[in-house]
Every structure is written in C-alpha cells, then in structure tokens.
Amino acid sequence: MTSPLNPALAAFLTSHISIHFAATGTNGMATLVRGLGCRIAPEAPTRLRLLVSRPQAEPVLRAIEETGRIAAVFNEPESHRTVQLKGIDARLESVDQCDQAIHGPYVDEMSRRLKVFDTPEPLVRTLLACAPGEFAVVSFTPQELFGQTPGPQAGARLPAGTGAP
C-alpha cells in the first residue's frame, strides 16, 4: 500500500493544528485524547510521531499497546479543514528532545489560531499544558486518509498523494 504522506500533507499535519487521536482496545471500547504536537522524524519519514500527555492518555496508550490500531484527526481551526488518518502499527516510543521541543511552539501557535474564536489564551495554555516528564509519544504509519472537512465530501477516502484538504 502506498503511504498517503507526501510533502503537502506532511506540512499540513505538522503545522501546529488541532490533533485528536483515538484507539480501540481488545474490549472494543474506543478512547480519545488530545494531541500536543506532531512531527515526522527524518530517520522514519513514513511515520507520524504524536506528542501527548501521558496522564491524560493512559486509556488510549493501553488500547494502542493491545491492538496497534489508531485513528488521528488533524483540524485547522480557523478554516475547519480536517483530515483523518488511520494506521494499524501504532506503538509507544521513547520521548526525545526533538519531541519535547515541538510542544512550546505548538501551544504558541494554537493560542494564536484560537484567538479568531475569542478563546482566551490562558485557557488554551491550560488545556495544552504538560509537564516535561509527563510526555508520551505514539508513532504510526498512516495507511488510510479521509477528508473530514465539513461538507458533502466529509468522510470520503482520499487517494494517496492527496495534499491538505
């Protein structure tokens, strides 16, 4: 299967936009958590690395360890452009300095993006806060890509090579 990641899509996913990801464990129960940043490591250019607060993500992390399945949604708040990526090889990774370094810029940019909705900056910073020792990283290879931007095409599978919606 051809990876849906390409430079345009990778740029969209790593542009400090809203991230949520979910997993379903062997019990069939879905669980969801807010991501705190995304990067693509040069040594693994087909895998996404999602930063998350471990205390907030424990149920999702357990489900990923059980099944390896993940669905991640990336949304540009001010335009509502949204994509969903699914993978079957998700796993927890060691958190490195490059992962931790994306958190500050992510919070700054999300604070800026949400000003258009009059969202108070202290609220955004509190929502996206995470102590340095509490980060976790989930990586996965996207297998499927779906457009989720509201409208008549929402939910449609997008072909490999598609950029941002």
N, C-alpha and C positions, 0 to 999 in steps of 0.2 A: 504494500500500500504506500502511495506517495504521501509524504508529510505535507500537511496544509501550511506549515510555516514557510514563509517567504519574507523578503526584506520589508515589504509594506505592512504585512500583518504583524511581523515581529515588532516593528516600530510602533504600531497601534497598541499592542499588548503591553509594551514596556514604557508607555507614555504617561505613567502615573495616573491611571484611570481607576474607577471603582472596580474592585475584584471581589467576587464571592466564589467559593468552591464547596462542592458537596461530594459526599461519598455514601455508599450504602454498604453496610456490613453483611455478614452471612445471615443475620437475623432479618434482613430485608428492610430495616429501618433506615431512612435517609436522615442525614445530619448535615448541617451547613455552617460555614464560618466565613467571616470577612477576611480577605487577604490584605496584607500590609505592604505589598510591592511585588514586582515580578521582574525577573531578569533572565537572560539567556547567557549561559557561561560559554566562553569561546571554545573550551575543550569539549563541550557537548551541545553543538548548535541546533540539534533537533529536539532538545528537551527544555521545557519551561521550568524555572525554579520560582516557587511561590513562597513568599515570606508570610509568617503567621505568628500570632501569639499562642504559645503552647498551652497556657491555662485555658484560653477560650476555645482552643481547637481539639482538646483531648478526644471527644467522641468521633470527630472526623478523622483524626490521626489513627485511632483504633480501627475504624472501618477501612481505611486505606491499607493498614497493615494486614487486615484479614483478606481483602479482595483485590487490591491494586487498582480498583476502578475509581475514576474521578470525573466530575463534570465541573468546568470552571467557566464563569461568566465574567466578561470584561465589558464595562459600560462607560462611555464618555458622558458624564452627567449633563453637560451643557447642550449636547446635541441629541442625546439618547441613542447614539449609535452603539449597538451591542452585538457581541458575538459570544457564542458558547463553543467551547472545545471539550471533547471527551477523550479520555485515554484509559488504557487497561493495564498500564505498567507503572502506576504511581508508587512512589516509595519515599520514606523519610530519608533525608540526607543530613550530613553534618553541616552546621551553620558555619560559614566562613566570613572573613572580614568584608568581602565583596557583597555578601548577602546583607550583612548588618548595615553597610554603607548606603543601601538604597532606601532605608527606612526614613531618614530625615528628609531627603528630597521628595519622597512620596507624600509624606504628611504636609510639607510646604505646598506642593502643587495641588493636592486635594483641597487644602484650605482655600487656595486661590480659586480653584474651579467652582467650589460650592458657594462662593460669595455671590454669584449670579442669582442664587436662590435665597439670599439673605440668611444663610446658615452662619451662625456666629462662629468665628474662628476658634474660640476656646472649646466649643462643643466638638468640632471636627478633631482638634488636637487630643481631646479626651477620648473620643471614640477610637482613634487610631493609635493611642499610646501603647507602648510595650517596653518593659524594662529590658535592657540589653541581654541579660541572662535568661530571658523567657522566650526568645525567638525559637521557632522551628522552621524547617524548610521542607517542602514537599516538591519533588520533581516528577515530571511525566512527559512522555512523548505524545503530543496530540495526534489522534488517529482520525477524528471526525470534526468537522467545522460546520456550525449552523449560524445563520443570520437570526438575530433576535431583536433587531431594531423594531420598535412598534410599527405596525402597518400590515398590509396584506401579505407580505413575504415573510413575516415573522415565523420562525420555526423551520424554514426551508434549509435543507442541506446545501452547503456551498461547496463548489468543486475546489480541489487542490489548486493552489496558485492564486486564489482569491485574496485580495488585499483587505483592508478595513472596509466595513460595510458602507 
